[in-house]
């Protein structure tokens, strides 16, 4: 993995995160203003607006203040980590963390401005799968990629330590 050589990658990561955040917020405004309820692929994909006052899968419903504080703390920790580790971090980790930041800020903006998160993507409606939004996708994909990066790093470290013991 290539290490960051200058702040250019950091600037690109910020720009990409802002673009992703704008996509998230613009889609939510369009969905809310048009009160959309669309069947895109029957029994597979619908657009249906939901006001989510809880967390993932509606857990902790009605605890908006707690979610705002928790989200801001986690986002602050990620930002601090990036700031402290930027000289040692590879591009993949940097971009992945900014993907998570874009999603986290997208949902925090909702909670602060509306008191709830706007969810509207409804996959497999017949099994009542929880609705979500682009910010949720960014967060989920980001954490999966980050887990993969950490697993790959751990694998390389174990492999190197076994080689050194020989």
N, C-alpha and C positions, 0 to 999 in steps of 0.2 A: 504494500500500500504506500502510495506516495504521500509524504508529509507536506504540510503547508509550508511553502517557501516564503510567502509574503501575505499581506492582508487582502490580496485580490480575491482569493477563494472565500474569505470571510464576507467581503462585499457582495460577491455573487450569491452566497448563501442567504444573506439578508434580502437581496432583491428578489430572489426566488420565493422566499418565505412571504414577502409582502404581496407578490403576485398571487400566491396560493391563498393567502388571507383574503385578498380582494375577491377572488373567485368564490370562496366560501360565503363571504358577506353579500355579494351581489346576488348569488343564487337564492340566498335566504330572503332578501328583499323582494326579488321577483316572485318567489313562492308565496310570501305573505301578502303582497299587494294584489296578486291575482287569485288568491285563495284556490290554488290549483289542486285538482283531484283527477289525475290522469292514469289510465291503464295503458302502460307502454307495451308490455308483453303479458298477456293474461296469465294469471296464477304464478308469475315469476317476478315481474317488476312493475311497481306502481309508484306514482308520486302522490303523496297524501301528507298534509301538514299536521304536525303534532307539536304541542307545547310541552317540552320535557323539563320539569322542575327538579328532576333527579339526576343521577349519574348514568353510567352505562346500564342498559336494560331497565331503567327507571328506578334503580336502587337509591334509597335515601330521598325519595320524592318529597318536595317541599322544603328542603334544606338548602336553599339557594345561597344564603350567606356563608354557610360552611363550605360549599363547593367553590365559591369565589375565593375565599381565603386559601383553601387547600390548593386550588389551581394556581393562584398567584405565587404561593410558596414554591410549588414544584417548578413553575416556569422560571422563577427567580434562581432556583438552584441550578437549572439547566444553563441559564445565561451565565451564571457565575462559573460553572464548570467550563463552559466554552472559553470564557475570558481567561481563566487560569491555565487551561490546557491547550490553547490555540497553537502554541509553538511546538507541541508534541503530537497533535492530533492529525490524523489522515483526513483526506477530503471526504471519503465515504462516511466517516463518523460525523464530521461537521455537517454535511448536507442532511444526514439522517436526523440529527438533533434539531436542525432548523425546520425540517418537515414536521417534527413533533411540536416545536414552538408555534408554527403556523396554525396547526390544529388547535392547540391549547388556547392561543389567543383568540381564535375564531369563536370558540365556545365561551370564553370569559367575556368577550365583548357582548355576546347574547345575554349572558346572565346579568351583567351590569346594566345594559341598556334596556332589556325587556323583562328581566326577572325570570327568564326561562331560556332554554336552548331550543332553537327551531330545528326539528328533525322532519325529514320529508321523503327520504329514499326508503321505499318499502319493498324488500325482496321477499319472495315466497309468502305472500300475504295469507295463504291458506293455512300455514303452520304458525302464523302470528309471530314471525321473527321481528325483533325490535327494529323500529325505524331509526335512521341515522342521517347524517349529513356529510358534506365534504370534509369538514374539520375532523369528524370521527374517523373517516377513512385515512386522513393524514396521520393522525395519532396512532391508529392501529398498525398501518403499514410501517410507520416509523419505528415503533417498538419491536415489530417482527424483524425488520432489517437490523436494528441495533442488537437484538438477541443473536442473530446470525453472525454479525460482526464479532461480538464477544465470544461466541462459540468457536469461530474460526481462529481468533486470537489465542484462546485457551488451548485449542488443538495444536497450534504452532508452538506455543510455549512448552507444552508437555513433550512434543516431539523433540524440541531443542534440548530440553533437560535430560531426556533419555539418551540423546546423542552425546551430550557432555559427560554422562556417567560412564560411558564406554571407555 
